[in-house]
Amino acid sequence: MKTAILQSPLTWENPAANRIHFEEKINTIDEPVDLIVLPEMFTSGFTMHPDWVAEPMQGETMVWLQELAKLKNAAITGSLVITEKGNFYNRLVFVFPSGEVQFYDKRHLFTLAGEDKKYTAGKEKIIIDYLGWKICPLICYDLRFPVFARNVEDYDVLLYIANWPNTRINAWDALLKARAIENMCYTIGVNRIGVDANHHVYNGHSQVQDYLGRDIVEPQESEGVFIASLDKNTLVETRQKLGFLNDKDAFEIK
């Protein structure tokens, strides 16, 4: 599965400007790809003013994503602020080339920034089946909670999108590698760059690791589109050879 990860600054609380920007970036991809990954809250930045930027699931950004996925014949994923039944969600959407949509609502809300006061937490982990791959999508702060990410579903790819500041970027690097190793899966981390309206600085470090924690795309700090090719056969062969996942402890999350 060929994956394009987009690392970029975000225009603060301006969905229209961010859609224009990311469409331009996506149109620079000059080779066929299967999956395009955008950062967390790619239409707004990590805002605690959800009422200023929220859209319904049938809103402009979702229509734009569906049209773009069909045009590029690639799935596109990222999170945005969604309003639904009077609640706001930090919602990762996975838009298939067909226009079909699956979504994951961020479970671990970032209390340090008051995200839990403005947004409703998700309750369910999901696994997305795409082109014979099983993908587990998670968002930013979820990275600090390995039990929730634990590979009990035999997924192949663990995907994190984020607005993760450079003051704690060492944790981002270390935890992405740890998640890849402990779950024996490809791990993709896509973060933003630039400075937001709250003066938080982001230096990216978007990256891709294989199932043994080795860099496929090493941490990046510049704006750009970075391509990673994931090989399902070598993943399966390595899991069968080493068998580490067979020895995991048995427990459930309540």
ZASE-512871 format. One record per residue: x, y, z of N, C-alpha, C, O in turn; residue in one letter. Coordinates in steps of 0.05 Angstrom, whole numbers, padded with zeros to 5 digits, always signed. Layout:
# residues N
XYZXYZXYZXYZA ...
This chain:
# residues 254
+00017-00024+00000+00000+00000+00000+00018+00025+00000+00034+00029+00018M +00015+00041-00020+00031+00065-00022+00016+00088-00009-00007+00094-00015K +00029+00101+00010+00016+00121+00027+00031+00148+00025+00056+00149+00026T +00015+00169+00023+00027+00196+00022+00019+00210+00048-00005+00213+00054A +00039+00220+00063+00033+00235+00087+00040+00264+00082+00061+00271+00072I +00022+00282+00091+00024+00310+00085+00030+00325+00111+00014+00326+00129L +00054+00337+00112+00062+00354+00135+00061+00383+00126+00074+00391+00107Q +00046+00399+00141+00041+00426+00132+00033+00444+00156+00024+00434+00176S +00037+00470+00153+00025+00489+00172-00005+00490+00167-00014+00482+00145P -00020+00500+00186-00049+00503+00184-00057+00532+00187-00045+00547+00204L -00077+00541+00172-00088+00568+00176-00108+00567+00198-00127+00551+00197T -00105+00584+00218-00120+00582+00243-00150+00587+00238-00158+00608+00227W -00166+00568+00245-00196+00570+00245-00207+00580+00218-00225+00597+00217E -00195+00570+00196-00204+00578+00170-00206+00553+00151-00188+00548+00136N -00229+00539+00153-00232+00515+00137-00229+00519+00107-00216+00503+00094P -00240+00541+00096-00238+00546+00068-00209+00548+00058-00201+00536+00038A -00193+00564+00073-00165+00567+00066-00149+00541+00068-00133+00536+00051A -00155+00525+00088-00141+00500+00091-00149+00480+00070-00132+00464+00060N -00174+00480+00061-00182+00462+00039-00167+00470+00013-00157+00452-00001R -00165+00495+00008-00150+00504-00016-00121+00496-00014-00110+00485-00034I -00109+00500+00009-00081+00493+00013-00076+00464+00009-00057+00456-00005H -00092+00446+00022-00087+00418+00020-00094+00407-00007-00082+00387-00016F -00113+00418-00021-00119+00409-00048-00094+00415-00066-00087+00398-00083E -00082+00438-00063-00058+00444-00078-00036+00424-00072-00022+00415-00090E -00032+00417-00046-00012+00398-00038-00017+00370-00050+00001+00357-00060K -00043+00362-00048-00050+00335-00058-00046+00334-00088-00038+00313-00099I -00051+00356-00102-00047+00356-00131-00018+00356-00140-00013+00352-00163N +00000+00359-00121+00029+00357-00128+00038+00328-00128+00060+00322-00137T +00021+00310-00118+00029+00281-00117+00027+00271-00146+00006+00269-00158I +00050+00264-00157+00052+00257-00185+00055+00227-00191+00064+00219-00212D +00048+00211-00171+00048+00182-00174+00024+00171-00161+00013+00182-00142E +00014+00148-00170-00009+00136-00158-00004+00128-00129+00017+00116-00123P -00022+00136-00111-00020+00127-00083-00047+00116-00075-00068+00121-00087V -00047+00100-00054-00071+00087-00044-00084+00103-00021-00109+00102-00017D -00068+00117-00005-00078+00130+00019-00063+00157+00022-00039+00158+00019L -00079+00177+00029-00068+00204+00034-00076+00212+00062-00099+00211+00070I -00056+00220+00078-00061+00225+00107-00055+00254+00113-00034+00265+00108V -00076+00267+00125-00074+00295+00133-00072+00297+00164-00078+00277+00177L -00064+00319+00175-00061+00321+00204-00088+00322+00219-00109+00323+00207P -00086+00322+00246-00109+00327+00263-00119+00355+00259-00104+00374+00254E -00146+00358+00259-00160+00384+00256-00147+00400+00233-00140+00423+00237M -00145+00387+00210-00132+00399+00188-00146+00423+00176-00135+00439+00161F -00172+00427+00183-00186+00451+00173-00184+00475+00191-00193+00497+00184T -00173+00472+00215-00175+00493+00235-00151+00497+00253-00148+00519+00265S -00134+00477+00256-00115+00477+00278-00129+00468+00303-00154+00464+00303G -00113+00463+00325-00124+00452+00349-00139+00473+00365-00129+00483+00385F -00163+00479+00356-00179+00501+00368-00197+00492+00390-00208+00470+00389T -00200+00509+00410-00220+00504+00431-00245+00522+00427-00260+00528+00446M -00249+00530+00402-00273+00545+00394-00287+00528+00373-00290+00537+00350H -00297+00505+00380-00309+00487+00360-00333+00500+00346-00338+00494+00322P -00348+00516+00360-00372+00529+00348-00365+00547+00325-00382+00554+00309D -00340+00557+00324-00331+00575+00302-00325+00560+00276-00326+00571+00255W -00318+00534+00278-00308+00520+00254-00322+00493+00249-00317+00481+00228V -00340+00485+00267-00353+00459+00264-00370+00457+00239-00382+00476+00230A -00370+00433+00228-00387+00427+00204-00402+00401+00209-00394+00385+00225E -00425+00398+00196-00439+00372+00197-00425+00352+00179-00408+00359+00163P -00433+00327+00181-00421+00306+00165-00428+00309+00135-00416+00296+00118M -00448+00325+00129-00455+00331+00101-00445+00359+00093-00455+00370+00073Q -00426+00370+00108-00416+00397+00103-00396+00399+00080-00390+00380+00067G -00386+00424+00077-00369+00429+00054-00343+00412+00054-00335+00403+00033E -00331+00409+00077-00306+00394+00078-00310+00365+00071-00294+00353+00056T -00332+00353+00080-00337+00325+00074-00343+00321+00044-00333+00302+00032M -00358+00339+00033-00364+00338+00004-00338+00341-00012-00333+00326-00031V -00321+00360-00003-00295+00364-00016-00277+00339-00015-00265+00331-00034W -00276+00326+00009-00260+00302+00012-00270+00279-00006-00254+00265-00018L -00296+00276-00007-00307+00255-00024-00301+00259-00053-00294+00241-00068Q -00304+00284-00062-00298+00290-00090-00268+00286-00096-00261+00276-00118E -00251+00294-00078-00222+00292-00082-00213+00263-00081-00196+00255-00097L -00225+00247-00063-00218+00219-00062-00225+00204-00088-00210+00187-00097A -00248+00211-00098-00256+00199-00124-00238+00207-00146-00229+00191-00163K -00231+00233-00147-00214+00244-00168-00186+00231-00167-00175+00224-00188L -00175+00228-00143-00148+00218-00140-00147+00187-00139-00126+00175-00139K -00171+00175-00138-00173+00146-00134-00156+00136-00111-00142+00116-00113N -00159+00150-00089-00144+00144-00065-00161+00150-00040-00177+00169-00041A -00158+00135-00019-00171+00142+00006-00157+00166+00018-00133+00169+00015A -00172+00183+00032-00161+00207+00045-00171+00206+00074-00195+00202+00079I -00153+00212+00093-00161+00212+00121-00148+00236+00135-00126+00245+00128T -00161+00245+00156-00152+00267+00173-00175+00273+00192-00196+00262+00189G -00171+00291+00211-00193+00297+00229-00201+00327+00226-00185+00344+00218S -00227+00332+00233-00238+00358+00233-00259+00360+00255-00266+00340+00267L -00268+00384+00260-00288+00389+00280-00316+00384+00268-00324+00397+00249V -00330+00364+00279-00356+00357+00270-00377+00363+00291-00372+00358+00315I -00400+00375+00283-00422+00379+00301-00444+00358+00295-00451+00354+00272T -00455+00347+00316-00475+00326+00313-00492+00324+00338-00481+00319+00360E -00518+00327+00335-00537+00325+00357-00529+00342+00381-00531+00334+00404K -00520+00367+00375-00513+00386+00396-00486+00382+00409-00479+00396+00427G -00470+00363+00399-00443+00357+00409-00422+00364+00389-00428+00364+00365N -00398+00369+00398-00375+00373+00380-00356+00349+00383-00351+00340+00405F -00345+00340+00361-00327+00318+00361-00301+00325+00346-00302+00338+00325Y -00279+00316+00356-00254+00315+00341-00254+00289+00326-00246+00268+00337N -00263+00290+00301-00270+00265+00287-00251+00260+00264-00248+00276+00246R -00238+00237+00265-00223+00227+00242-00242+00214+00222-00257+00197+00229L -00241+00224+00197-00257+00212+00176-00238+00197+00157-00217+00207+00151V -00247+00174+00148-00233+00158+00128-00251+00156+00104-00271+00142+00104F -00243+00171+00083-00260+00173+00059-00248+00154+00038-00226+00159+00028V -00263+00134+00030-00255+00115+00010-00257+00128-00018-00272+00147-00022F -00243+00117-00038-00245+00128-00065-00274+00127-00076-00281+00143-00093P -00290+00109-00066-00318+00106-00074-00335+00129-00062-00358+00133-00072S -00325+00143-00043-00341+00163-00029-00352+00153-00002-00362+00169+00014G -00350+00127+00003-00358+00116+00029-00342+00128+00051-00318+00135+00047E -00353+00132+00075-00339+00144+00097-00342+00127+00122-00364+00118+00129V -00320+00123+00136-00320+00112+00163-00306+00133+00181-00291+00149+00171Q -00312+00132+00207-00301+00153+00224-00295+00142+00252-00306+00123+00261F -00276+00156+00265-00268+00151+00292-00268+00177+00308-00255+00196+00299Y -00281+00178+00330-00281+00201+00348-00260+00198+00369-00258+00177+00382D -00243+00218+00372-00221+00217+00391-00230+00209+00419-00247+00222+00431K -00218+00188+00429-00226+00178+00455-00213+00193+00478-00226+00201+00497R -00187+00197+00476-00172+00210+00498-00170+00240+00492-00152+00248+00477H -00187+00256+00504-00187+00284+00500-00165+00297+00517-00161+00289+00540L -00152+00318+00506-00128+00329+00518-00137+00349+00540-00141+00373+00534F -00138+00339+00564-00148+00355+00587-00130+00379+00592-00140+00400+00602T -00104+00378+00586-00086+00400+00591-00094+00425+00576-00090+00447+00585L -00106+00421+00553-00116+00444+00537-00146+00449+00540-00157+00467+00528A -00159+00433+00557-00188+00436+00560-00205+00424+00538-00228+00431+00535G -00193+00406+00523-00208+00393+00501-00233+00378+00511-00253+00377+00498E -00230+00367+00535-00252+00352+00547-00276+00370+00555-00298+00360+00559D -00271+00396+00557-00292+00414+00564-00308+00423+00539-00331+00432+00542K -00296+00420+00516-00309+00430+00491-00319+00408+00473-00337+00412+00457K -00307+00385+00475-00313+00363+00456-00323+00339+00471-00318+00335+00495Y -00338+00322+00457-00348+00297+00468-00329+00275+00460-00322+00272+00437T -00321+00258+00479-00302+00237+00474-00316+00214+00459-00339+00208+00463A -00300+00201+00442-00310+00177+00429-00309+00154+00448-00297+00155+00469G -00323+00133+00441-00325+00109+00458-00314+00084+00445-00307+00065+00459K -00311+00084+00419-00304+00059+00406-00279+00062+00389-00274+00082+00376E -00262+00042+00391-00240+00038+00373-00251+00025+00347-00268+00007+00349K -00241+00033+00324-00250+00021+00300-00227+00009+00284-00204+00018+00287I -00233-00010+00268-00213-00021+00249-00225-00018+00221-00247-00027+00216I -00210-00006+00203-00218-00001+00176-00206-00022+00158-00181-00025+00157I -00222-00035+00142-00213-00053+00122-00210-00039+00095-00229-00028+00085D -00186-00038+00084-00181-00023+00060-00159-00038+00043-00136-00040+00052Y -00166-00046+00020-00148-00059+00001-00133-00083+00014-00110-00088+00008L -00148-00098+00030-00136-00121+00043-00119-00115+00068-00107-00132+00080G -00119-00089+00076-00105-00081+00100-00125-00074+00122-00147-00065+00117W -00117-00080+00147-00133-00072+00170-00119-00049+00184-00096-00051+00193K -00132-00026+00184-00120-00001+00194-00134+00008+00219-00159+00009+00220I -00119+00015+00240-00130+00025+00265-00123+00055+00267-00100+00062+00271C -00143+00073+00264-00138+00101+00265-00142+00113+00293-00162+00108+00306P -00122+00129+00301-00124+00142+00327-00114+00171+00325-00104+00179+00304L -00118+00187+00346-00113+00216+00344-00096+00225+00367-00103+00222+00390I -00073+00237+00361-00056+00253+00379-00053+00241+00407-00038+00222+00411C -00067+00252+00427-00064+00244+00455-00069+00214+00459-00059+00203+00479Y -00084+00201+00441-00087+00172+00443-00061+00158+00444-00059+00136+00455D -00040+00170+00432-00014+00157+00430-00002+00151+00458+00014+00132+00460L -00010+00166+00478+00001+00161+00505-00012+00138+00520-00005+00132+00543R -00032+00124+00507-00047+00104+00521-00046+00077+00506-00063+00071+00489F -00025+00061+00512-00020+00037+00496-00041+00015+00499-00044-00001+00481P -00055+00015+00521-00075-00006+00525-00098-00003+00504-00107-00023+00493V -00106+00021+00498-00127+00026+00479-00118+00018+00451-00134+00008+00434F -00092+00023+00445-00081+00016+00418-00073-00013+00415-00066-00021+00393A -00074-00028+00436-00064-00055+00436-00076-00072+00413-00100-00071+00408R -00059-00087+00400-00066-00101+00376-00080-00128+00382-00068-00149+00379N -00105-00126+00390-00121-00150+00394-00138-00157+00370-00150-00178+00369V -00138-00139+00350-00154-00144+00326-00137-00154+00302-00148-00159+00281E -00111-00158+00307-00093-00167+00286-00092-00146+00263-00091-00154+00240D -00092-00121+00271-00090-00100+00250-00062-00098+00239-00043-00108+00251Y -00059-00086+00216-00034-00084+00202-00021-00057+00204+00004-00055+00203D -00037-00036+00207-00027-00008+00207-00040+00007+00230-00064+00006+00233V -00023+00020+00245-00032+00038+00266-00027+00066+00257-00004+00073+00250L -00048+00083+00256-00046+00109+00244-00052+00131+00265-00074+00130+00277L -00034+00149+00269-00038+00172+00287-00036+00198+00272-00016+00202+00257Y -00056+00215+00275-00054+00242+00265-00054+00261+00289-00066+00255+00309I -00040+00284+00286-00035+00300+00310-00031+00329+00305-00025+00338+00282A -00034+00345+00326-00023+00372+00330-00006+00370+00355-00015+00377+00377N +00018+00360+00353+00036+00353+00375+00058+00373+00376+00075+00374+00358W +00060+00390+00397+00080+00412+00398+00108+00402+00401+00113+00381+00412P +00127+00419+00393+00155+00411+00393+00166+00409+00421+00187+00396+00425N +00153+00421+00441+00163+00419+00469+00162+00390+00479+00177+00383+00498T +00145+00374+00467+00143+00346+00476+00148+00326+00453+00138+00304+00453R +00163+00335+00433+00166+00319+00409+00182+00294+00414+00179+00274+00399I +00199+00294+00435+00214+00270+00441+00195+00247+00449+00200+00224+00443N +00173+00254+00462+00153+00234+00470+00140+00223+00445+00135+00199+00443A +00133+00240+00426+00120+00232+00401+00138+00212+00387+00129+00191+00378W +00164+00218+00384+00182+00200+00370+00184+00173+00384+00183+00152+00372D +00188+00174+00411+00192+00150+00426+00167+00132+00426+00168+00108+00423A +00143+00145+00429+00119+00129+00431+00110+00117+00405+00099+00095+00404L +00114+00131+00383+00108+00120+00357+00125+00095+00352+00114+00074+00342L +00150+00096+00358+00167+00073+00354+00159+00050+00373+00159+00027+00365K +00152+00057+00398+00143+00036+00417+00117+00023+00407+00115-00002+00409A +00098+00039+00397+00073+00027+00387+00078+00008+00364+00065-00013+00362R +00097+00015+00346+00103-00003+00323+00115-00029+00333+00107-00050+00324A +00133-00027+00352+00147-00051+00362+00128-00069+00378+00127-00093+00373I +00113-00058+00396+00097-00075+00414+00073-00087+00400+00063-00108+00407E +00063-00074+00378+00040-00084+00364+00048-00098+00338+00030-00107+00323N +00074-00099+00331+00084-00111+00307+00068-00103+00283+00057-00119+00268M +00066-00076+00279+00051-00065+00257+00065-00042+00245+00083-00030+00258C +00058-00035+00220+00067-00009+00209+00054+00013+00226+00031+00011+00233Y +00069+00034+00232+00058+00056+00247+00064+00082+00232+00087+00088+00225T +00043+00097+00227+00044+00123+00212+00037+00145+00232+00016+00144+00245I +00054+00165+00234+00048+00189+00250+00050+00214+00233+00071+00220+00221G +00028+00229+00231+00027+00253+00215+00021+00277+00234+00000+00278+00246V +00039+00296+00235+00037+00319+00252+00038+00344+00235+00047+00343+00212N +00030+00367+00246+00032+00392+00232+00058+00406+00238+00073+00397+00255R +00063+00428+00224+00086+00446+00230+00075+00474+00233+00051+00479+00228I +00092+00493+00240+00084+00521+00242+00077+00529+00270+00082+00515+00290G +00065+00553+00273+00057+00565+00298+00028+00571+00298+00018+00582+00278V +00013+00564+00319-00016+00569+00319-00022+00595+00334-00004+00609+00344D -00047+00602+00336-00055+00627+00348-00050+00629+00378-00050+00650+00390A -00045+00606+00390-00038+00604+00419-00008+00605+00423+00001+00600+00445N +00007+00609+00402+00036+00611+00403+00050+00584+00408+00073+00583+00417H +00035+00563+00403+00048+00536+00405+00063+00531+00379+00052+00536+00357H +00087+00521+00381+00104+00516+00359+00104+00486+00353+00105+00469+00371V +00102+00479+00327+00101+00451+00318+00123+00446+00298+00126+00461+00279Y +00139+00425+00303+00161+00419+00285+00157+00393+00270+00176+00381+00260N +00133+00383+00270+00126+00360+00253+00136+00333+00263+00123+00322+00281G +00158+00324+00252+00167+00297+00258+00147+00276+00248+00145+00254+00260H +00133+00282+00227+00116+00261+00214+00135+00239+00205+00157+00244+00196S +00126+00214+00207+00144+00191+00202+00128+00166+00198+00104+00165+00203Q +00142+00146+00188+00131+00119+00184+00151+00098+00194+00174+00099+00185V +00142+00080+00211+00159+00058+00220+00147+00031+00210+00123+00028+00206Q +00165+00011+00207+00155-00015+00202+00149-00030+00228+00151-00018+00249D +00142-00055+00226+00133-00072+00248+00155-00079+00267+00150-00091+00288Y +00180-00071+00262+00202-00075+00281+00213-00048+00291+00233-00047+00304L +00198-00027+00284+00206+00000+00294+00228+00013+00277+00240+00032+00286G +00233+00003+00253+00253+00015+00235+00240+00036+00218+00217+00034+00209R +00255+00058+00213+00244+00080+00198+00241+00073+00168+00259+00063+00155D +00217+00078+00158+00212+00077+00129+00213+00106+00119+00226+00112+00099I +00200+00124+00133+00203+00153+00130+00213+00163+00157+00198+00163+00176V +00237+00173+00158+00248+00183+00183+00234+00209+00190+00223+00222+00173E +00235+00218+00216+00221+00242+00224+00228+00266+00207+00252+00273+00204P +00208+00280+00197+00211+00303+00179+00204+00329+00193+00186+00329+00210Q +00218+00350+00187+00213+00376+00199+00204+00397+00179+00194+00419+00187E +00206+00392+00154+00199+00412+00133+00171+00406+00123+00161+00384+00126S +00159+00426+00110+00133+00422+00096+00138+00404+00072+00158+00406+00058E +00119+00385+00068+00122+00368+00045+00103+00345+00044+00088+00340+00063G +00105+00330+00022+00090+00305+00019+00111+00283+00018+00129+00283+00002V +00107+00263+00035+00127+00242+00038+00113+00215+00033+00092+00209+00043F +00126+00198+00016+00114+00174+00007+00126+00150+00021+00151+00148+00023I +00109+00131+00029+00119+00106+00042+00104+00083+00029+00080+00084+00025A +00119+00062+00022+00107+00038+00011+00107+00016+00032+00129+00009+00043S +00084+00006+00038+00081-00015+00059+00077-00042+00046+00061-00044+00027L +00091-00062+00056+00090-00089+00044+00076-00108+00063+00087-00115+00084D +00053-00118+00055+00037-00136+00072+00051-00163+00075+00050-00175+00096K +00064-00173+00054+00076-00199+00055+00098-00201+00076+00100-00220+00091N +00115-00180+00076+00138-00181+00095+00127-00178+00124+00139-00189+00143T +00106-00163+00127+00093-00160+00154+00084-00187+00163+00090-00195+00186L +00069-00202+00147+00058-00228+00154+00080-00248+00160+00079-00263+00179V +00100-00248+00142+00122-00267+00145+00137-00262+00172+00144-00281+00185E +00142-00237+00179+00156-00230+00203+00140-00238+00228+00151-00248+00247T +00114-00232+00227+00097-00240+00250+00097-00270+00253+00098-00280+00276R +00095-00285+00232+00095-00315+00234+00122-00325+00244+00122-00344+00259Q +00143-00313+00235+00170-00322+00243+00175-00316+00273+00186-00334+00287K +00168-00292+00282+00175-00284+00309+00153-00292+00330+00159-00299+00352L +00128-00289+00322+00106-00298+00339+00101-00282+00365+00089-00293+00383G +00111-00258+00367+00109-00243+00392+00080-00237+00400+00074-00238+00423F +00064-00231+00380+00036-00225+00386+00021-00248+00398+00000-00245+00412L +00030-00272+00394+00017-00296+00405+00020-00298+00435+00004-00312+00448N +00039-00283+00446+00044-00285+00475+00033-00262+00491+00040-00259+00514D +00016-00246+00479+00005-00223+00493-00014-00231+00516-00026-00252+00514K -00016-00214+00536-00034-00219+00559-00063-00216+00550-00069-00200+00532D -00080-00230+00563-00109-00229+00556-00124-00212+00577-00124-00218+00600A -00136-00190+00567-00153-00173+00585-00170-00156+00567-00165-00154+00543F -00190-00144+00578-00209-00127+00563-00210-00099+00575-00206-00096+00599E -00216-00079+00558-00220-00052+00567-00250-00048+00573-00266-00054+00555I -00256-00040+00596-00284-00036+00604-00293-00007+00597-00316+00000+00602K 
